[in-house]
Amino acid sequence: MRDKRLRSIAKVITWRTVGTLDTVAIAFFFTRSIAVSFSIGGIEVFTKIVLYYFHERLWNIVSWGKTV
């Protein structure tokens, strides 16, 4: 069974929220700057949303590990 595109988009957004908060926390650990940390998080959120969306759609094509 395949996910609909809207479901993939919802998964992208929720996962990226978690991922971006993680990136911001790690960036803050190294930089000790809230502004720099959120700048890094703000940039990567957009690039990784696009990358994850296409990654998810490609995995939908692969039948390995799916059950009917």
C-alpha positions in Angstrom: 0.0 0.0 0.0 1.3 3.4 -0.9 1.1 6.6 1.1 -0.7 9.5 -0.5 1.3 12.6 -1.3 -0.4 14.7 1.5 0.6 12.0 4.0 4.2 12.1 2.9 4.1 15.9 3.2 2.7 15.7 6.7 5.4 13.2 7.7 8.1 15.5 6.2 6.9 18.5 8.2 6.7 16.7 11.5 10.0 14.9 11.1 11.7 18.1 10.0 10.4 19.9 13.1 12.0 17.3 15.3 15.2 17.2 13.2 15.5 21.0 13.1 15.1 21.3 16.9 17.9 18.7 17.2 20.1 20.6 14.8 19.5 23.9 16.7 20.4 22.2 20.0 23.6 20.8 18.6 24.5 24.1 16.9 23.9 25.9 20.2 26.1 23.4 22.1 29.0 24.2 19.7 28.4 28.0 19.1 26.7 29.1 22.4 24.8 31.5 20.2 21.0 31.3 19.8 21.0 33.5 16.7 23.6 31.3 14.9 21.9 28.1 16.1 18.5 29.2 14.7 20.1 30.5 11.5 21.7 27.1 10.9 18.4 25.4 11.7 16.4 27.7 9.5 18.6 27.0 6.5 18.7 23.2 6.9 14.9 22.9 7.5 14.2 23.8 3.8 16.9 21.7 2.2 16.1 18.6 4.3 12.3 18.9 3.7 12.9 18.7 0.0 15.5 15.9 0.3 13.2 13.8 2.6 10.2 14.3 0.4 11.9 12.8 -2.6 13.5 10.1 -0.4 10.1 9.1 0.9 8.5 9.1 -2.6 11.4 6.9 -3.9 10.9 4.4 -1.1 7.2 4.2 -2.0 8.3 2.7 -5.3 10.3 0.0 -3.7 8.2 -3.0 -2.8 10.8 -4.6 -0.5 9.5 -4.9 3.1 5.9 -4.0 2.3 2.9 -6.2 3.2 -0.4 -6.1 1.5 
